[in-house]
Amino acid sequence: MKKGIRIAIAVAAAALLGLAIFVIHGMNEEKQRQLTCGGVKVEFADDFNFVTSEDIEAYLKNEYGAYIGQRLDSVDLIKVEDILNRKSAILKAEAFTTPDGLLNVRIYQREPAVRFQKGSGGFYADSKGFLFPLQDNYTSHVPIIDGDVPLSFESGYKGEPKTEKERIWLSRIIELVGFIRDSKTWSENISQISALPNGDLIMVPRQGKERFIFGQPVDIEDKFSRIGKYYTAIVPEKGEGFYSTVNVKYAGQIVCRK
């Protein structure tokens, strides 16, 4: 009988505990339903400054409408993310709410790989080949290619290049600037890249008057190897500044002209 009483007490205690948990859970759910949004908290997952917290608040104010004061569990998080993901400098936005009554937004910005300057306008491309406009808030220090850039775009355009030919060219450019970035020698010595109407690229070094005719952005490692041979084999013999152009666009050749 004593054993039966202990079992009954244990069952009753478990039932009371379950009831208490149910009541507390219900109270928490009711409290959650009563919470209203008191503001937005913006967090950045990177160190770029293309957009600011103030920008994020302005985007939501203009395109979402009134969310402050709205019941917290009715804030449309998918709509918040969609609004922010449409901004050219934002790679991804994550939105969620917290029990302190805040709408939280975590922002991942696009990382430029190269900047193109075309006439009075310009734009970036990231490592995936996504084009997006220059931003007023921030300028990223990445390689700049100017001149006759063979990419067609309108002011404010964002997205992939419009033709397959342009996409191939851009992917080769991204490979080129990646090679320069990863080389201590060339990242320190190439100051400018210009595109000519015939498609050739011109490499401008930080020192010296030479202009290196690189041709199309193909056979990149081999061409830089020949530029290196120019500095190690030809400059010591002829002296700095003896040649004004050095052409490495043709396989196996270094063509120098005064």
Secondary structure per residue as TSV (DSSP state, phi and psi in degrees):
chain	resnum	aa	ss	phi	psi
A	1	M	-	360.0	-41.4
A	2	K	H	-59.8	-39.3
A	3	K	H	-63.2	-39.7
A	4	G	H	-65.2	-37.3
A	5	I	H	-64.9	-42.7
A	6	R	H	-61.7	-41.0
A	7	I	H	-63.8	-42.8
A	8	A	H	-62.7	-41.8
A	9	I	H	-63.1	-42.8
A	10	A	H	-62.9	-42.0
A	11	V	H	-64.4	-42.7
A	12	A	H	-63.8	-41.1
A	13	A	H	-63.7	-42.0
A	14	A	H	-63.9	-39.3
A	15	A	H	-65.0	-42.9
A	16	L	H	-63.6	-40.8
A	17	L	H	-62.7	-43.3
A	18	G	H	-63.0	-40.2
A	19	L	H	-63.7	-41.4
A	20	A	H	-63.2	-44.0
A	21	I	H	-62.0	-41.6
A	22	F	H	-62.8	-43.3
A	23	V	H	-65.2	-44.8
A	24	I	H	-63.2	-42.0
A	25	H	H	-62.3	-42.7
A	26	G	H	-63.7	-39.9
A	27	M	H	-64.1	-40.6
A	28	N	H	-64.8	-41.0
A	29	E	H	-63.7	-41.1
A	30	E	H	-65.1	-41.3
A	31	K	H	-62.6	-41.2
A	32	Q	H	-62.6	-39.9
A	33	R	H	-66.6	-27.5
A	34	Q	H	-85.3	-14.2
A	35	L	-	-66.4	140.2
A	36	T	B	-115.5	156.9
A	37	C	-	-74.5	122.3
A	38	G	-	-99.5	-5.0
A	39	G	E	161.6	-176.4
A	40	V	E	-122.4	139.8
A	41	K	E	-116.3	122.1
A	42	V	E	-107.7	131.4
A	43	E	E	-126.5	138.3
A	44	F	E	-107.5	135.1
A	45	A	S	-89.2	3.5
A	46	D	S	-147.3	-178.1
A	47	D	S	-104.4	8.8
A	48	F	-	-74.3	160.5
A	49	N	-	-129.4	36.4
A	50	F	S	-65.4	-37.3
A	51	V	S	-126.8	153.6
A	52	T	-	-116.6	170.9
A	53	S	H	-59.4	-37.0
A	54	E	H	-64.7	-36.9
A	55	D	H	-62.1	-45.7
A	56	I	H	-60.4	-44.9
A	57	E	H	-62.4	-39.7
A	58	A	H	-67.1	-41.5
A	59	Y	H	-57.9	-45.5
A	60	L	H	-69.6	-39.3
A	61	K	H	-62.4	-42.6
A	62	N	H	-78.5	-31.9
A	63	E	H	-113.0	-22.9
A	64	Y	T	-93.9	-40.5
A	65	G	-	102.8	-156.9
A	66	A	-	-79.1	112.2
A	67	Y	-	-111.8	-26.5
A	68	I	T	-69.3	127.3
A	69	G	T	94.4	-13.9
A	70	Q	S	-74.8	147.3
A	71	R	B	-56.4	131.5
A	72	L	G	-59.8	-39.7
A	73	D	G	-77.9	-1.2
A	74	S	G	-106.5	-0.6
A	75	V	S	-64.8	127.2
A	76	D	-	-81.7	94.5
A	77	L	H	-67.1	-34.9
A	78	I	H	-64.4	-40.9
A	79	K	H	-65.5	-40.7
A	80	V	H	-58.3	-48.2
A	81	E	H	-64.8	-39.6
A	82	D	H	-63.2	-42.5
A	83	I	H	-59.2	-46.4
A	84	L	H	-75.4	-34.3
A	85	N	H	-68.0	-17.7
A	86	R	T	-79.8	-10.3
A	87	K	S	-78.3	135.5
A	88	S	T	-62.9	-34.1
A	89	A	T	-86.7	-4.5
A	90	I	E	-99.1	122.5
A	91	L	E	-78.4	-45.7
A	92	K	E	-157.1	143.0
A	93	A	E	-122.5	139.5
A	94	E	E	-120.2	128.9
A	95	A	E	-121.4	139.1
A	96	F	E	-158.4	159.4
A	97	T	E	-109.1	157.7
A	98	T	E	-130.6	158.1
A	99	P	T	-61.9	-11.6
A	100	D	T	-81.1	4.9
A	101	G	T	85.3	20.9
A	102	L	E	-110.9	145.0
A	103	L	E	-87.6	118.9
A	104	N	E	-102.2	135.2
A	105	V	E	-129.1	124.5
A	106	R	E	-109.3	125.6
A	107	I	E	-111.7	129.2
A	108	Y	E	-110.2	117.8
A	109	Q	E	-92.5	157.9
A	110	R	-	-71.3	141.7
A	111	E	-	-103.7	110.4
A	112	P	E	-65.9	143.8
A	113	A	E	-104.8	-30.2
A	114	V	E	-155.3	151.0
A	115	R	E	-117.2	135.2
A	116	F	E	-109.4	134.6
A	117	Q	E	-116.6	118.9
A	118	K	E	-131.3	105.2
A	119	G	T	65.1	-131.0
A	120	S	T	-90.1	-3.5
A	121	G	E	-110.8	170.8
A	122	G	E	-160.1	169.6
A	123	F	E	-162.9	162.3
A	124	Y	E	-103.4	163.1
A	125	A	E	-134.1	137.2
A	126	D	E	-89.3	-178.5
A	127	S	T	-69.0	-13.9
A	128	K	T	-91.0	-2.0
A	129	G	-	86.1	21.2
A	130	F	-	-92.0	123.9
A	131	L	E	-90.8	140.3
A	132	F	E	-152.4	155.0
A	133	P	E	-67.7	160.3
A	134	L	-	-61.9	151.9
A	135	Q	-	-113.1	142.0
A	136	D	S	-68.3	-31.1
A	137	N	S	-75.4	-26.4
A	138	Y	-	-157.6	142.2
A	139	T	-	-117.6	124.0
A	140	S	-	-87.8	134.8
A	141	H	-	-86.4	86.7
A	142	V	-	-127.6	164.8
A	143	P	-	-55.9	141.6
A	144	I	E	-112.2	131.4
A	145	I	E	-116.4	123.0
A	146	D	E	-119.6	-174.4
A	147	G	E	94.2	-143.0
A	148	D	S	-87.6	71.0
A	149	V	-	-70.9	121.9
A	150	P	-	-82.8	49.1
A	151	L	-	-125.1	127.9
A	152	S	-	-94.8	133.4
A	153	F	-	-158.3	155.6
A	154	E	-	-107.6	164.3
A	155	S	T	-57.1	128.9
A	156	G	T	84.6	1.7
A	157	Y	-	-65.8	142.0
A	158	K	-	-141.8	143.3
A	159	G	B	136.5	-172.3
A	160	E	S	-75.8	158.7
A	161	P	-	-55.3	154.6
A	162	K	S	-81.2	-22.1
A	163	T	S	-124.9	160.7
A	164	E	H	-63.7	-38.3
A	165	K	H	-60.6	-43.4
A	166	E	H	-66.8	-39.0
A	167	R	H	-64.1	-40.3
A	168	I	H	-64.7	-44.2
A	169	W	H	-61.5	-45.2
A	170	L	H	-64.0	-41.1
A	171	S	H	-62.3	-35.3
A	172	R	H	-70.9	-35.9
A	173	I	H	-64.9	-42.3
A	174	I	H	-62.6	-38.8
A	175	E	H	-63.7	-39.8
A	176	L	H	-63.0	-52.3
A	177	V	H	-68.1	-28.1
A	178	G	H	-66.4	-39.9
A	179	F	H	-63.0	-44.9
A	180	I	H	-63.7	-44.5
A	181	R	H	-60.4	-38.1
A	182	D	H	-83.7	-4.2
A	183	S	-	-106.3	119.2
A	184	K	H	-60.2	-39.4
A	185	T	H	-63.4	-52.4
A	186	W	H	-80.3	-29.5
A	187	S	H	-66.2	-28.2
A	188	E	H	-87.4	-19.9
A	189	N	H	-112.1	-16.7
A	190	I	E	-96.8	117.1
A	191	S	E	-101.2	-21.8
A	192	Q	E	-155.9	146.9
A	193	I	E	-128.4	129.0
A	194	S	E	-122.0	145.0
A	195	A	E	-104.3	131.7
A	196	L	-	-95.5	160.5
A	197	P	T	-57.5	-28.9
A	198	N	T	-82.9	1.5
A	199	G	S	97.6	-10.8
A	200	D	-	-69.3	147.4
A	201	L	E	-102.8	142.3
A	202	I	E	-113.8	125.2
A	203	M	E	-96.5	127.7
A	204	V	E	-111.6	117.1
A	205	P	E	-78.8	162.1
A	206	R	S	-69.5	-31.3
A	207	Q	S	-125.1	148.9
A	208	G	S	91.1	160.5
A	209	K	S	-96.3	-2.3
A	210	E	-	-62.8	143.6
A	211	R	E	-121.0	123.9
A	212	F	E	-95.8	117.7
A	213	I	E	-82.0	107.6
A	214	F	E	-92.4	-21.7
A	215	G	E	76.6	-153.2
A	216	Q	S	-70.4	156.5
A	217	P	S	-76.9	63.5
A	218	V	-	-132.7	163.8
A	219	D	S	50.1	46.3
A	220	I	H	-63.4	-50.6
A	221	E	H	-62.8	-40.8
A	222	D	H	-64.2	-41.0
A	223	K	H	-67.4	-41.2
A	224	F	H	-68.2	-30.0
A	225	S	H	-62.5	-40.0
A	226	R	H	-72.6	-32.2
A	227	I	H	-62.9	-40.2
A	228	G	H	-61.3	-40.8
A	229	K	H	-65.4	-32.5
A	230	Y	I	-58.8	-45.1
A	231	Y	I	-71.9	-31.9
A	232	T	I	-90.0	-25.1
A	233	A	I	-113.5	-36.9
A	234	I	I	-93.5	-44.6
A	235	V	H	-59.2	-44.2
A	236	P	H	-59.8	-30.0
A	237	E	H	-83.7	-42.8
A	238	K	H	-95.2	-22.2
A	239	G	-	95.5	155.2
A	240	E	T	-67.4	138.5
A	241	G	T	80.3	4.7
A	242	F	S	-69.2	-37.5
A	243	Y	-	-108.4	148.4
A	244	S	S	-101.4	-30.9
A	245	T	E	-128.6	142.9
A	246	V	E	-130.7	117.8
A	247	N	E	-102.9	119.1
A	248	V	-	-119.6	16.8
A	249	K	-	-72.5	-23.1
A	250	Y	S	-95.4	134.2
A	251	A	T	-55.6	130.3
A	252	G	T	75.2	8.8
A	253	Q	-	-124.7	149.1
A	254	I	-	-128.8	104.2
A	255	V	E	-104.6	114.4
A	256	C	E	-108.2	139.1
A	257	R	E	-134.4	144.3
A	258	K	-	-70.9	360.0
